[in-house]
Amino acid sequence: MTTVETGAHRMGDLAEAVAKLEEQVENVRMLRQIVERLDMEIAARMDEIETIGGAVLDLHGDLDNQIAEHDYMAVEQSVASLRGMVDVEEVLPAIDAVLLLTALRDDEPVPDLTLPLSAFEDSDAGEHPRLTQEDLDRDFKADLARADQRWEEFWGDHAWTESDERDSHLAKHRAEAEREAIKDRARRAAAHIEKLADHIGDTLWPDLVEAVEAGDRRRAVRALAEAHAAARETEPAYKLYETNLSVQYESSPVSLGAVGEYLSGFETWLTAPEVE
């Protein structure tokens, strides 16, 4: 082989090596683009999931103001929004997308994503806060009993000048104590709604996010099921609040502030005789 032929052969080998290297570089570049797209999609889905937790906490702050103002219609809308946020049909696909894309990116086994939505129908899932009318009524009676006890401690040995003065004083005390106990019962019902929102936003959702980041689908699904059950509980919780707030209005309309004034005025307008 001549010197020229040898040089040409070497140049050919070099060109072939360069072509292979360029092909490898192009393959690496394409793989990097794929990984970047996967990373972007994973980050976007994680952001969707994390945003829900923040939205629940923001809604908890809204509820606090709405309850303080006795704006029961706004409270009803807020709890409906909360149930919409913890939508299994929206959240579960986002969780599974993160887990699946992460497994593909990291070349790990694909997780088992089979789980029927019926698995989320159990409203007893988890240990979310619970409250019933019986609980409230029991506390209501205990409040009245303590009020009677306090009256006896202060006025039981008092020397009354009139025979019926004692009974009159006790009756006024009991009437005031009952109004306060009614207000407190409504406040407890309202606080139950806030506790449910707090439980979802502060306890369950951080656990769900942590589980997804760790690739633990079983734990993530369990947290989602518990959040879903707690969100469903807000519907009867609102009915409990509405019922006891109505009793508070009947007992003392002025105790509801501007809302009480509006309802009282509207009620007066409805019952006013028609002017011919």
Secondary structure, DSSP 8 states (H G I E B T S, - for coil): --HHHHHHHHHHHHHHHHHHHHHHHHHHHHHHHHHHHHHHHHHHHHHHHHHHHHHHHHHHHHHHHHHHTT-HHHHHHHHHHHHHHT-HHHHHHHHHHHHHHHHHHTT---------GGGG--TT-S------HHHHHHHHHHHHHHHHHHHHHHHTT---SSTTHHHHHHHHHHHHHHHHHHHHHHHHHHHHHHHHHHIIIIIIHHHHHHHHHTT-HHHHHHHHHHHHHHHHHHHHHHHHHHHHHHHHHHH-GGGGHHHHHHHHHHHHHHHS----
